[in-house]
């Protein structure tokens, strides 16, 4: 019998919170995916898209319940929260996407659990629901049968992780490739890439330097070389870069190279030496030291795990 995945719809839902997991489970095969609103009526997403559910929310599935987020979680319909409170004991798994965690918390389903949500709302979730152990960093958190994910696209990452749990790693990776996802990220990965955790420079010469670092991590990215590209002295460049990006250029380069290496190890079959070359490390040993310092394991072990 196909595993039933039930997705809750409500007015103000974020469309990608719904369609991202839906596409993953549908693409995987072996799942019966349905959508339902409180009364079976069509719902309007936060972007204006009209979604027609398969039916009304009755008894919750015994399989996987998906609770998306969106503007509709700010002042949710009491009937939705009441339904979750009454039916939340039935599913073998419950997953929320983005601010869907607020609905689970309001229904009492996150009490005593570790959870995450979009980085902009973690403080609000923690303040409104002190009974929840809110972790703002990971892209998703699994705590028993309840899994919560961060902003929007991380619902895809979490859905892929659940498919991997059900069907195996190769199936999950095949889905990621089929959906042309750049990276299937592990749950412990930070919500912030280097480009998100840093800032975008105001001045075009510095923005061009940022683009160059991202596109060519294997190049000479020393401060003198980058300063010359920005037509600044090394001292002027270092000060301007730190002021506008929020970190010194050397640290920014180190983080871009590490992120590049992680992506290559996860998404390619290149050997460690080739990954080190493409990511801009002088030697595989230099890359190994960087991995040990940042993630606690060497490149080969990282690839085996992820």
ABEGO torsion letter per residue (X at the ends): XBBBBBBBBBBGBBAAAAAAAAAAAAAAEGBBBBBBBAAGBBBBBAAGBBBBBAEBBBBBBABBBBBBBEAAAABBBAAAAAAAAAAAAABABBBBBEAAAAAAAAAGAABGBBBBBBAAAAAAAAAABAABBBBAABABBBBEABBBBBBGAAAAAAAAAAAAAAAEAAAAAAAAAAAGBABBBBAABBABBAAAABBBBABAAAAAAAAAAAABAABBABAAAAAAAAGBBAAAAAAAAAAAAGBBAAAAAAAAAAAAAAAAAAABABBAAAAAAAAGBABAAAAAAAAAAAAGBBAAAAAAAX
